[in-house]
Amino acid sequence: MSLEKVLAISGKPGLYELKVQTRSGFVADSLLDGKKVTVNMRSNVSLLSEIAIYTYEKEVKLAEVFLKIAQKENNEMAISHKESDDKLKAYFLEILPDYDQDRVYTSDIKKIINWYNILQPKGFVTTESLEKEITKNKEDKAE
């Protein structure tokens, strides 16, 4: 399964899997409860495959961050996004040691870890699937 079909919708909790695109928006399934939602084109929607995290040298795609978490956790769940801010920052430093601490906020770290923990039981963030996705993205950029 690919992050290219996973959406974060502003104002709605959790993540959604894109099912069908329509003239006025799209239909997606919630990854939390499986309910269908319709979203119009005016909604603020982000594809997880397009999100990147600032480091001091470059931007790192979310798939690469998820891969580092999956490798650290042996494809298991990460720590809770409800841990203390200090514990979350220390955890994220282990995952991405050079992340830009001035531009990546604790709220961003919470969101990333929460998203990982939503996607992990659904099979979206295994080391194998993420490595394939990262390789595919690099090949697409080369073309």
Salt bridges, closest charged atoms under 4 A:
GLU4 OE2 - LYS136 NZ 3.58
GLU17 OE1 - LYS19 NZ 3.75
ASP29 OD2 - LYS19 NZ 3.93
ASP29 OD1 - LYS36 NZ 3.38
GLU83 OE1 - LYS87 NZ 3.59
ASP85 OD1 - LYS110 NZ 3.50
GLU94 OE1 - LYS72 NZ 2.83
ASP100 OD2 - ARG103 NE 3.77
GLU128 OE2 - LYS132 NZ 3.66
ASP140 OD2 - LYS136 NZ 3.29
